[in-house]
Amino acid sequence: MSDRSLRGMRLGAQSMETESGVEPAPRQRVEYRCEDGEQVFVTFSSEAEIPPVWVSKTGKEALLVDGERPMDANEKAVRTHWDMLLERRSLPELEQILEDRLNILRERRGERRSA
């Protein structure tokens, strides 16, 4: 009985095919460089579209060597709180509001001093 036992392999652990005759897809090695001079090499398929910016393992942004600097056309200009305030109020209105609030604060302080 033990002579006829079947011996199996673990499922999915090993392939029964050999790698002979298998040709890998064509690739290209692309170089990126950070502002501090750190070099980053990335391997892409020869058919892939190469991004102009790559984030290195250290978290720094690296630009493509001999490539164009990317344009951020879709990036909005940063609006500050002051910019948004000026969209809603004019300078004379803001000056009047400031004066009113200062008067209120001065009255409160005056009441506290006398009490």
C-alpha positions, 0 to 999 in steps of 0.5 A, a space after each residue: 500500500 505504501 508503495 502506491 501512495 501518490 505524492 503531490 506538490 503544494 498548490 500554487 507553490 511551484 510551476 512545472 513550466 521552465 523559463 526556457 524560450 520565455 523572453 521578457 517584455 522590452 524595458 527602459 531604465 529612466 533616471 530622475 534627480 532630486 533637487 539635492 542631487 539624489 539619483 533615482 532609477 526606475 524601470 518602465 516598459 518601453 511602451 509606457 508613458 514616462 511621468 515627468 515627476 517621481 517620488 523617491 523612496 525618501 519621499 522627495 520629488 525627483 524630476 526626469 533627467 533631460 525632460 521638460 519641467 511639468 506645468 501645473 496648469 490645473 492648480 488653483 491659486 491659493 486664496 487667503 482668508 483676506 482675499 475671500 474677505 475682500 470679495 465680500 466687503 470693501 475696505 471702508 466697510 471693513 474699517 467701519 466694522 473694525 472701529 465698531 468692534 474696537 468700541 465694543 471692546 473698549 466699553 467692556 474694558 471700561 466697565 470691568 475697570 470701574 466694577 
